[in-house]
Amino acid sequence: MSKFEQCFLNNQIPKTGYQNQKLKWFSTDDSINYIKTSYNEDINYNFNSYGYRCEEFVEAEFKVLTLGCSIAFGNGIPDKSRFGSVFCQLLEKQINKKVFNYNLSWPGVSSDYVARIVTVVVPIIKPNVVLVNFPYLPRREYFDIDGNIFQFRPNKKPNSIKESKFISNFLALSSPYQDACNLFKNYILIDSICKQNNAVFLYSVSNSDQPTYQKVRHLFDESKKANSIDKIDFARDGGHPGIKTNENHAFNFLKAYNDLKSN
């Protein structure tokens, strides 16, 4: 079975390749970028048997699926401090039910990745709530001739001649209008699948004031939108949102959830 086929099995959650690993450093959170912050605890990157930074998937009274890129993944902060985790902690107290957070976020991915995971995973786990922080809009997910996934990031330094060619080709085809159209198509797909599976869909957009999002903003249901992340502190890598920022964003999502449920 090819890697491509494994991405779309309708009865299995795709694996990342990091199954059961326990790491001290990951992605941009490394010993070179390390910056001492206001908290003094170790950060561990523990991946479950599917390779996600999440506890082993279990059935629960109430299930939340959290998706996005490195922000939702929690680069440089403890897993319990990620906005998806804090949202679940707050919601658990509010509804007096055990809430489990399926965090399938991954660093460097695009809204294409988010839409693909929702398409495959939501019918399997049947979450009550889906939280999406849409990644940087120019990113794309591409499958090469061998079925391997390439995550296009405009500012990524290529690791090979092949990767350099991919980036060059994507840049040649990119435009703010194409980015806006791609985001909207993925938004519609996610929203539709959530409705089909009776899941509450809530979203935020990284840098939602950017002109690309503004081109299609009027087409989105903003009653489902949480306020964008307002970065007030930094993670251990010195670049990603810190603990307090994630906590505030969890409250943004909780407010959006409560407002939507009350209407």
C-alpha positions in Angstrom: 0.0 0.0 0.0 1.4 3.4 -1.0 1.8 6.4 1.4 -0.8 8.1 -0.7 -3.4 5.4 -0.1 -2.6 5.4 3.6 -3.6 9.1 3.7 -7.1 8.3 2.6 -8.2 5.1 4.3 -11.7 5.6 5.4 -11.4 3.3 8.5 -8.0 4.4 9.8 -6.4 7.5 11.2 -3.2 8.3 9.1 0.1 7.8 10.8 2.8 10.5 10.9 6.0 8.4 11.1 6.7 9.4 14.7 4.7 6.6 16.3 5.5 6.1 20.1 8.5 8.5 20.1 9.5 10.6 23.1 11.6 13.6 22.2 13.1 16.5 24.2 13.3 18.8 21.2 11.2 19.0 18.0 10.9 21.2 15.0 11.8 24.9 15.8 12.0 24.1 19.5 15.7 23.0 19.6 18.8 23.6 21.7 19.9 26.4 19.3 16.7 28.4 19.4 16.2 27.8 23.1 15.2 30.9 25.0 14.6 30.9 28.7 11.0 31.9 29.3 8.8 32.7 32.3 8.2 29.0 33.1 10.7 26.6 34.4 9.5 23.2 33.4 10.7 20.6 30.9 8.9 20.2 27.6 8.4 16.7 26.3 7.1 15.7 22.9 5.4 12.4 23.4 3.8 10.9 20.4 1.1 8.3 20.5 0.9 5.0 18.5 -0.4 7.0 15.5 2.5 9.5 15.8 0.6 12.5 17.1 1.4 14.7 20.1 -1.6 13.4 22.0 -2.5 10.7 24.5 -3.6 7.4 23.1 -7.0 7.8 21.3 -9.8 6.6 23.5 -13.6 6.8 23.6 -14.9 9.6 25.8 -18.1 11.2 26.8 -17.2 14.3 24.8 -14.5 14.6 22.1 -12.7 17.5 20.6 -10.6 17.4 17.5 -7.9 20.1 17.3 -6.2 20.9 14.0 -3.7 23.3 12.7 0.0 23.8 12.2 2.8 24.4 14.7 0.7 26.8 16.8 -2.0 24.2 17.5 0.7 21.5 17.8 2.3 23.6 20.5 5.9 24.2 19.4 7.9 25.2 22.5 5.2 24.8 25.1 4.0 21.8 27.3 1.1 19.8 25.7 -1.2 20.7 28.6 -0.7 24.5 27.8 -1.8 24.3 24.1 -5.0 26.2 23.3 -6.8 23.0 22.4 -5.9 21.4 25.7 -6.9 24.4 27.7 -10.2 24.7 25.8 -10.9 21.1 26.8 -10.0 21.7 30.4 -12.4 24.7 30.5 -15.2 22.9 28.7 -14.9 19.9 31.0 -15.6 22.1 34.0 -18.5 23.8 32.2 -20.3 20.7 31.0 -19.3 18.4 33.8 -18.2 15.7 31.4 -14.9 14.1 30.6 -13.5 15.8 27.5 -10.8 14.1 25.4 -8.7 16.2 23.0 -7.7 14.5 19.7 -4.9 16.8 18.7 -3.8 15.9 15.1 -2.0 19.2 14.4 1.4 19.1 12.7 4.1 21.8 12.2 4.4 23.4 8.8 1.2 22.1 7.3 -1.4 23.9 5.3 -5.2 24.2 5.2 -5.0 21.4 2.7 -3.7 19.1 5.4 -6.5 20.2 7.8 -9.2 19.5 5.3 -7.7 16.1 4.4 -7.5 15.1 8.1 -11.1 16.2 8.7 -12.3 14.3 5.7 -10.7 11.1 6.8 -10.9 11.3 10.6 -14.2 13.0 11.6 -16.3 10.1 10.3 -14.1 7.7 12.4 -13.9 9.5 15.8 -17.2 11.4 15.6 -16.0 14.5 17.6 -18.5 16.8 19.3 -16.4 19.8 18.5 -13.8 20.5 15.8 -11.3 23.4 16.5 -9.3 24.6 13.5 -6.6 27.3 13.5 -6.1 27.8 9.8 -2.3 27.9 9.0 -0.5 30.5 7.0 -2.6 30.8 3.8 0.0 30.5 1.0 1.0 27.0 2.2 -0.1 23.9 0.2 0.0 20.1 0.4 1.3 18.3 -2.7 1.6 14.7 -3.6 4.6 13.9 -5.9 4.7 11.2 -8.7 5.6 8.5 -6.1 2.7 9.5 -3.8 4.9 11.2 -1.2 3.6 14.3 0.5 5.3 17.6 0.1 4.3 20.5 2.4 4.9 23.7 0.4 6.0 26.7 2.6 7.0 29.8 0.6 9.9 30.6 2.9 11.1 27.1 3.5 14.8 26.5 2.8 14.9 23.5 0.3 16.7 20.3 1.5 17.3 19.0 -2.1 17.2 19.9 -5.7 13.9 18.2 -6.0 12.4 20.2 -3.2 13.9 23.4 -4.6 12.1 22.7 -7.9 8.8 22.1 -6.1 9.1 25.4 -4.3 10.0 27.3 -7.4 7.0 25.8 -9.3 4.6 26.6 -6.5 5.8 30.1 -6.2 5.3 30.6 -9.9 1.7 29.5 -9.6 0.9 31.4 -6.4 -1.1 34.5 -5.9 -3.2 36.0 -3.0 -6.3 35.3 -5.0 -5.4 31.6 -5.4 -4.5 31.4 -1.7 -7.9 32.9 -0.8 -9.8 30.5 -3.1 -7.9 27.5 -1.7 -8.7 28.6 1.9 -12.4 29.0 1.1 -12.6 25.6 -0.7 -11.1 23.9 2.4 -13.3 25.8 4.7 -16.4 24.7 2.9 -15.3 21.1 2.9 -14.6 21.1 6.6 -17.8 22.8 7.4 -19.8 20.3 5.3 -18.2 17.3 6.8 -18.7 18.6 10.4 -22.4 19.2 9.6 -22.8 15.7 8.2 -21.3 14.3 11.4 -23.1 16.6 13.9 -19.9 18.3 15.0 -19.7 21.9 16.1 -17.1 23.5 13.8 -15.1 26.5 15.2 -12.2 28.2 13.5 -9.6 31.0 13.8 -7.3 32.3 11.1 -3.6 33.1 11.7 -3.2 36.8 10.9 -6.8 37.2 10.0 -6.2 40.8 9.1 -4.1 39.8 6.1 -5.5 40.9 2.7 -5.7 37.3 1.5 -8.3 36.3 4.1 -10.2 39.6 3.6 -10.9 38.7 0.0 -13.2 35.8 1.1 -14.1 36.8 4.7 -17.6 37.8 3.7 -18.2 34.2 2.5 -17.4 32.7 5.9 -19.8 32.1 8.8 -18.2 34.3 11.4 -20.5 33.1 14.1 -18.1 30.1 14.1 -15.0 32.2 14.3 -12.9 32.7 17.4 -10.8 35.9 17.7 -7.3 35.5 16.2 -4.3 34.8 18.3 -3.0 38.0 19.9 0.6 37.1 20.8 1.5 38.4 24.2 4.3 36.0 25.1 6.6 33.5 23.4 7.2 29.8 23.5 10.6 28.3 24.3 11.7 28.6 20.7 11.4 32.3 20.9 8.9 32.6 18.0 5.7 30.7 18.6 2.9 31.8 20.9 3.6 31.2 24.6 1.5 29.8 27.4 -0.5 32.9 28.2 -1.2 33.5 24.5 -2.5 29.9 24.2 -4.6 30.3 27.3 -6.2 33.5 25.9 -7.0 31.8 22.7 -8.6 28.9 24.5 -11.0 31.4 26.0 -11.6 32.9 22.5 -12.7 29.4 21.4 -14.8 28.8 24.5 -16.6 32.2 24.0 -17.3 31.3 20.3 -18.6 27.9 21.4 -20.9 29.3 24.0 -22.1 32.1 21.7 -22.9 29.5 19.0 -24.7 27.2 21.4 -26.8 30.0 22.8 -28.1 31.0 19.4 
